[in-house]
Amino acid sequence: MMATRLLILEDHATTVEALRAWFSLRGFDVTAVRTARDARRSLRRSTPDALLTDWSLGPCGSTSASVIREIRRRSRRIPVIVFTAEARDEVMANLPPDAQPVRVLEKPASARRIERVVEDSLARVGIRSHR
């Protein structure tokens, strides 16, 4: 069975590296990037099975909305998990309607919790766990 492809977009270096390591050790094929630009570049090369993304990217107020919209142009079935310190209501209020649906997981959360949400999101669209 092929590994489940997970695109991780997180602007904090230590967080993105920890998530990359965690999911890689659990058998995911991980692409981890720190900018929306790099995420869109990755999407031009391949489509992931799921996207795990921070909402707020950097000090300039940019968000991952453009990446989520690009995923949604490809498929409404690809799970998108927004892992963020922002309140769920704030994310949902600022997410364009064509970018939904998404699941919002508020920081802080343990790696095990994040993994459970990713696996549950994949199962909801019929993608078996990587194990």
Summary of the structure (lengths in Angstrom):
residues: 131
radius of gyration: 13.3
end to end distance: 9.1
largest distance: 41.0
contacts: 393
relative contact order: 0.18
helix: 44%
strand: 21%
